Amino acid sequence: MRYFIIMRHAKAEAGENKLDFDRSLVERGWNEADSTARQLAEHGLTPDTILCSAARRTRDTLSAVMPHVTGDCIVHLRRSLYEADVTDLRDALRKVTGQRVLVIGHNPTVHELALEFAGQDGAALAHGFPTSTAAVFTLGFGLDTIRFDGLITP
């Protein structure tokens, strides 16, 4: 089976006197990201490929995830994912290999992509996509045969 896991970055600082790109995680964010990553590992969903926005808060989230990664993992750190739209993110997913692909990105894009992938099964996503939430999908033969497996929340 091949899995796509779409995760929103963890809780970040408000960013007064900082560029949005440079906002780092607050303590709650570090704890949330660790919790979500631990749960992914407990479900056998440790990523072997990660697509991560280059913004500080997503890189911090990645740092909290990595201690839970067992085995080899290819990390693609991309500035283009910082302001990506759903089409950009979907295209990036089409181009990566890996059996358990984790995307760490930003709202509203990660929420919109999760809703698109979940289709009619996305009722759990209807009320938003909080920080450190991960939506898990099983991939069939392509993006048109994707199944929503559920949410992992901190």
C-alpha positions as CSV (number, residue, x, y, z in Angstrom):
1,M,0.0,0.0,0.0
2,R,1.0,3.6,-0.6
3,Y,0.0,6.3,1.8
4,F,-0.2,10.1,1.5
5,I,-0.2,12.0,4.8
6,I,-1.1,15.7,4.7
7,M,0.0,17.5,7.8
8,R,-0.5,21.1,8.8
9,H,2.5,22.7,10.6
10,A,2.3,22.9,14.4
11,K,1.3,26.0,16.4
12,A,3.5,28.9,15.7
13,E,4.2,32.3,17.3
14,A,2.0,35.2,16.4
15,G,4.9,36.8,14.5
16,E,4.9,40.4,15.7
17,N,8.0,42.1,14.3
18,K,8.8,39.0,12.2
19,L,8.1,38.1,8.6
20,D,5.5,35.4,8.3
21,F,8.1,33.1,6.7
22,D,10.2,33.3,9.8
23,R,7.7,32.5,12.5
24,S,8.9,29.6,14.7
25,L,6.9,27.1,16.8
26,V,5.8,27.9,20.3
27,E,6.2,25.2,23.1
28,R,2.7,23.9,22.5
29,G,3.5,23.5,18.8
30,W,6.6,21.4,19.5
31,N,4.5,19.2,21.8
32,E,1.7,18.8,19.3
33,A,4.0,18.0,16.4
34,D,5.8,15.4,18.6
35,S,2.4,13.8,19.5
36,T,1.2,13.6,15.9
37,A,4.5,12.1,14.7
38,R,4.4,9.6,17.6
39,Q,0.9,8.5,16.6
40,L,1.9,8.2,13.0
41,A,4.8,5.9,14.0
42,E,2.5,3.8,16.3
43,H,0.2,3.2,13.2
44,G,3.1,2.2,11.1
45,L,3.0,5.4,9.1
46,T,6.5,6.8,9.5
47,P,7.3,8.6,6.3
48,D,10.0,7.4,3.9
49,T,9.6,10.6,1.8
50,I,8.7,14.1,3.2
51,L,7.8,17.2,1.2
52,C,8.1,20.2,3.5
53,S,7.7,23.9,3.0
54,A,10.9,25.9,3.7
55,A,9.1,28.3,6.1
56,R,10.5,28.2,9.7
57,R,7.4,26.8,11.3
58,T,7.2,23.9,8.9
59,R,10.9,23.2,9.3
60,D,10.4,23.2,13.0
61,T,7.5,20.8,12.6
62,L,9.8,18.6,10.5
63,S,12.4,18.7,13.3
64,A,9.8,17.4,15.7
65,V,8.8,14.6,13.3
66,M,12.2,13.3,12.5
67,P,13.0,11.6,15.8
68,H,10.0,9.3,15.1
69,V,11.2,8.4,11.6
70,T,12.7,4.9,11.5
71,G,14.8,3.9,8.6
72,D,15.8,6.0,5.6
73,C,13.8,9.1,4.6
74,I,14.2,11.4,1.7
75,V,13.3,15.0,2.6
76,H,12.4,17.6,0.0
77,L,12.6,21.1,1.6
78,R,10.9,23.5,-0.9
79,R,10.4,27.2,-0.7
80,S,7.8,26.8,-3.5
81,L,5.5,25.0,-1.0
82,Y,5.3,28.0,1.2
83,E,2.8,29.8,-1.1
84,A,1.7,26.8,-3.0
85,D,-1.9,26.3,-4.0
86,V,-3.8,23.0,-4.2
87,T,-2.7,22.4,-7.8
88,D,1.0,23.0,-6.9
89,L,0.8,20.6,-4.0
90,R,-1.0,17.9,-6.0
91,D,1.6,18.2,-8.7
92,A,4.4,17.9,-6.2
93,L,2.8,14.8,-4.8
94,R,2.6,13.2,-8.3
95,K,6.3,13.6,-8.8
96,V,7.6,12.0,-5.6
97,T,8.3,8.4,-4.9
98,G,7.9,6.6,-1.6
99,Q,5.4,4.3,0.1
100,R,4.6,6.7,3.0
101,V,4.8,10.3,1.7
102,L,4.3,13.1,4.3
103,V,3.5,16.7,3.3
104,I,4.1,19.4,5.9
105,G,2.5,22.6,4.7
106,H,0.2,25.5,5.4
107,N,-3.5,26.3,5.6
108,P,-5.6,26.9,3.7
109,T,-3.9,24.8,1.0
110,V,-3.3,21.6,3.1
111,H,-6.9,21.6,4.3
112,E,-8.3,22.2,0.7
113,L,-6.2,19.4,-0.7
114,A,-7.3,17.0,2.1
115,L,-10.9,17.9,1.4
116,E,-10.4,17.3,-2.3
117,F,-8.8,13.9,-1.7
118,A,-11.4,12.9,0.9
119,G,-14.3,13.8,-1.3
120,Q,-17.7,12.6,0.1
121,D,-15.8,10.9,3.0
122,G,-14.4,14.2,4.3
123,A,-17.0,15.0,7.0
124,A,-14.3,14.9,9.6
125,L,-12.5,17.7,7.7
126,A,-15.6,19.9,7.4
127,H,-14.8,21.9,10.6
128,G,-11.3,22.9,9.8
129,F,-7.7,21.6,9.9
130,P,-6.1,22.5,13.2
131,T,-2.3,22.8,13.6
132,S,-0.5,19.5,13.8
133,T,-3.4,17.6,12.3
134,A,-2.5,14.9,9.8
135,A,-5.0,13.5,7.2
136,V,-4.1,10.0,6.1
137,F,-4.9,8.6,2.7
138,T,-4.4,5.3,1.0
139,L,-3.5,5.6,-2.7
140,G,-4.7,3.1,-5.2
141,F,-3.5,3.3,-8.8
142,G,-3.4,7.1,-8.9
143,L,-4.7,10.2,-7.3
144,D,-8.2,9.4,-8.7
145,T,-8.2,6.2,-6.6
146,I,-7.4,7.7,-3.2
147,R,-9.2,6.7,0.0
148,F,-9.5,8.8,3.2
149,D,-8.4,6.7,6.2
150,G,-8.9,9.3,8.9
151,L,-7.3,12.1,10.9
152,I,-4.5,12.0,13.5
153,T,-4.7,14.9,15.9
154,P,-2.3,15.8,18.7
